[in-house]
Amino acid sequence: MKLSKTKEDLYNAYFLKEELAELCRKYNLPATGSKENLLENICNFIENRPVTKRTAKKNSNFVPSLDAIIDVNYRNNETHRAFFKSVIGEHFKFNVPLINWLNENKGEKTYREAIEIYNQIAADKKAGKKFSIGKQFEYNQYTRDFFRDNKGLTKEDCIKCWNYKKTQTGSHKYGKEDLKILKLI
């Protein structure tokens, strides 16, 4: 994989997280974290800015409870998943709005408040409220949009269209014009 010349080139292209991590390793940059962290590392490198290594401090003794303040070193891990499942139920799944809220409120809010937020998000989703999907979930959004508009097409058709779309610069949102790769338009 080739290193882009500009930050804009990086943000307009689609990369798997593994590809970004490989690029980071190639240039001796920190290769862990989210896709956004990896993109930031590469952009800093391209722009000759310092690249700082993030270190997560682990608190293996921390046990979440309803009235406990969200751990300042909060991570979406099996300990937290088990806690949320024990309170909310087996149907619990981390979702982006909850994860964002948890990260924004580390060391300030309680797990009880996090559960209230989770329930509010669930109610909003049930009422049809749309939440924005982060760049790291572009493929998932593309797939949803593809099948919403093309009920008779297959997963293989969707993958062919996605593989074409992700090579294009700019938006990676599904559009009817993507079907040209299938010779349907």
N, C-alpha and C positions, 0 to 999 in steps of 0.2 A: 504494500500500500504506500502511496506517495503522500508526502506532507504537503498540504495546501499552502498556498502563498499568503492568503489573507484569512482573517477571522470570518469574513462574510462567506468565503468559499466553504469553510467548515460548516457553518450554520445553515447553509443552503443545500448541503449534501446530506444523504442519509447514511448513517453508519450503525452497524450493530455495536453493542457495548464491547464485545470481544475484539472487534476491529480497532476501536479506540484504545483499548487496553494494550493491544499489540503495538500500536503506533507509539504510545507512551513508553513502553518498554524499549522500543527501538532507539528512542532519544533519551533514555535514562530519566524519564519523568515518573512521578508516582502513578501507578497503574491500578489503583483501587478507588472505589467510590462509585457514585452514580454516573450516568452518561454525561450529565451536566458538569460534574466535577472533572471528568476526563477531558471534555471539550474545553473547559476553563484552563486546565493544565497545558493543553496543546496551544491554545490561543496565547497564553502568557509566554510560552516558549517562542512562538512565532514573533511576538511583539517585543521580545527581549525584556520581558518583565520577570520578576522573581516568581518561581514556582515553589509553593510551600507544601510540604508533606503534611497531610492531615493524620493525626493519630487519635484513634478512638480510645478513650479511657474506659476500661471495663470495671464495672462494679458487680462482681459475681455474688455479693452478699445481698444485693437489693432485691426485695420481694414486693411487687406491686400490690396495693390494696386500695379500696375505694377512697379512703381519705388521705392516702399518700400523695405527695406532690410528685408530678411526673419527673422521673429521674433526669438530671441534666445531661446524662450520657445515654438518653433514650435511643434504642434501636428497635426496629421491627424484627423481633426474634421469637423463638419458640416459647420463651418464658412469658412474653407479653401476649402472644397468640393464645396460650393456655389460659392466662388470666382473663382475657376478654371473652373467650369461649365459656369459661366457668360462670361469668356474670351474665353475658348476653345470650349465650346458647351456642350450640354446635354450628349454627348457620353463620356465625361470625366470620367475616373476611375483611382483611385490611383493604381500604379503598383510598384513592388518592386524596380526596378532601380530608379524610380523617388523618392520614399520614401527615399532610401539610399542617393541619391544626396541631397535632402532637409535636411536630418539630418546632413550630412557632411558639409553643407554650411550655417547653421544657423548663423545669425549675420554677414554674409560676402557678400552673393550674393543677388540679387534682385529677386522678383517674376517674373519679365520679363524674367530673365535668366532661371528661373525654367520652364517657359512655352516653351522657346526655347529647353531646355533639353527634356521636355515631347514630343515635336514635333519630335525631333531627335530620341528618343526611339521608337516612333510610326513608323517613317520611317524605322528604322533598323528592327523592327519586321516585317513590310510589306515586306522588302527585304529578310526576312528569317533568320536574325541573331537570334541566340539562346542566351538566358540569363539564368544564373544559378538560380536555385530555392532554396531558403533558407530552412533550416531544418524544419522550422515551416510549410512548405508547402509540406512535403513529401507525404501526402495522395493525394493531388491534382496531383502531378507528377506521382505517382503510378497509379492513375486512368487513366491519359492520356496515359501512356505507355501500360497499360493493354488493353485498347480498341483499341489502334493503332495495337496491335498484335493479338487481338481476336475479330474481328468484329461481330461474331455471338453470343457472350456470353452476359449475362445480367448484370445489375447493382448488382443484388444479388450475382452472381458469383464473380464479382470483390470484393465485400465486404467480402465474405468468404475468398478469397485469401489474401486480405489485413489484415484481422483479424489474419490469420495464420502468415503472414510475419512480422507483428509488434511485435509478441511474440519472434521472432528470434533475436539473437544478431548480430551486424554488420550492413551491409547495408540494407536499407529498400526499395531499388529500385526493381521494377518489374523484374522478370526473368521467363522464360518459366517453370522452375522447380516449381514455385508456383502453377501451375495447378494440381500438384499431390494431393492437398487437394480436388480438384473436381473429382479426379480419372480419369482425361483425359489423363494422361501420366503415 
